[in-house]
Amino acid sequence: MRPAVIVREVPLSPEDAFARVTDWPAHGEHVPFTTVTVTDSGFVARTGGRLGFDDPMEITWWDPPHGCQLEKRGRVVRGWARIDVEPIPAGSRVTWTELAHVTGTPGFLWRAEQLASHVLFGRVLSRLLRT
């Protein structure tokens, strides 16, 4: 499996871009049927309401405004995500790299999982960084 890599260049300072992409509750505003609750070690994304599932994520690397990494520790979704922010002349380049695997999904469907990650997280990243 290969991770999905999404890159956006925005007219925001690295500090502002990092603050936006690490506003964990705001992620829930852009993922359908999802709410995000911050915990001591990261956050939990609850998808689907009462009949849904929790997607707990632990922050394993934190270096504002340069980046962070998360480990997905749920029973349903496993994997990791890394967010890197770098200054460019016009503002910042934000790179979101994510490898997410739905438990029980056959290995031959990794491209479908990668595409779904790219579409979903690309949309979330674009909306979080909207100016």
C-alpha positions in Angstrom: 0.0 0.0 0.0 1.1 3.5 -0.7 0.0 6.6 1.2 -2.2 9.3 -0.4 -0.3 12.6 -0.7 -2.1 15.9 -1.0 -0.3 19.2 -1.4 -1.8 22.7 -1.2 0.0 26.0 -1.5 -1.8 28.9 0.3 -1.2 32.6 1.0 -1.0 31.9 4.8 2.0 32.0 7.1 3.3 28.6 8.2 2.0 29.5 11.7 -1.5 30.2 10.4 -1.6 27.2 8.1 -0.4 24.9 10.9 -3.0 26.3 13.3 -5.8 25.6 10.7 -4.8 22.1 9.8 -4.4 21.1 13.5 -7.7 22.5 14.6 -9.0 19.0 15.1 -12.7 19.9 15.9 -12.8 21.8 12.6 -12.0 18.5 10.7 -15.4 17.2 11.8 -17.1 20.1 10.1 -15.8 18.9 6.8 -16.1 15.1 7.1 -19.7 13.9 6.6 -21.4 12.5 9.8 -18.3 13.1 11.9 -17.6 14.9 15.1 -14.2 15.3 16.7 -13.4 15.3 20.4 -9.9 16.3 21.6 -8.2 14.0 24.1 -5.0 14.2 26.2 -3.0 12.4 23.6 -4.8 13.4 20.3 -8.4 13.2 19.4 -11.2 10.8 18.5 -13.2 11.2 15.3 -16.7 9.7 15.7 -18.3 8.8 12.3 -21.9 7.8 11.9 -23.5 8.8 15.1 -24.8 6.1 17.5 -24.4 3.3 15.0 -21.0 4.4 13.7 -17.4 3.9 14.9 -14.7 5.8 16.7 -11.4 6.6 14.9 -9.0 7.4 17.8 -5.8 9.2 16.8 -2.7 9.7 18.8 -0.3 12.5 18.1 3.2 10.9 17.9 5.2 13.9 16.6 4.4 17.5 17.2 6.7 20.4 15.9 4.7 23.6 15.3 4.6 25.2 12.8 6.5 22.6 10.8 4.4 19.5 11.2 2.9 16.7 13.1 2.2 13.0 12.8 -0.8 10.9 14.0 -1.3 7.2 14.5 -4.7 5.8 13.8 -5.4 3.4 16.6 -9.0 2.3 16.0 -10.6 -1.1 15.5 -12.1 0.0 12.2 -9.5 2.3 10.7 -5.7 1.8 11.1 -2.8 3.7 9.7 -1.1 7.0 10.1 -1.2 10.6 8.8 1.6 13.2 8.6 1.1 16.9 8.0 4.1 19.0 6.9 4.1 22.8 6.6 6.9 24.7 4.8 7.3 28.3 4.0 7.3 29.3 0.3 7.6 32.9 -1.1 3.8 33.2 -1.5 2.9 31.7 1.9 3.0 28.0 2.8 3.0 24.6 1.2 1.0 22.1 3.2 1.6 18.4 2.5 -0.8 15.8 4.0 0.4 12.3 3.7 -2.0 9.5 4.9 -2.1 5.8 4.9 -5.5 4.6 6.1 -6.7 1.0 6.0 -10.2 -0.2 6.8 -9.9 -3.4 8.8 -11.1 -6.4 6.9 -10.6 -4.8 3.5 -8.8 -7.2 1.1 -5.3 -6.1 0.1 -6.2 -5.9 -3.6 -8.5 -2.9 -2.8 -5.6 -0.7 -1.6 -5.9 1.6 -4.6 -9.6 2.2 -3.8 -8.7 3.0 -0.2 -5.9 5.4 -1.5 -8.3 7.1 -3.9 -10.9 7.5 -1.2 -8.3 9.0 1.2 -7.1 11.3 -1.5 -10.6 12.6 -2.2 -11.7 12.9 1.4 -8.6 14.4 2.9 -8.0 16.6 -0.1 -11.4 18.1 0.4 -10.8 18.6 4.1 -7.4 20.2 3.6 -8.8 22.6 1.0 -11.6 23.6 3.2 -9.4 24.1 6.3 -7.0 26.3 4.4 -9.6 28.3 2.5 -8.8 32.0 2.6 
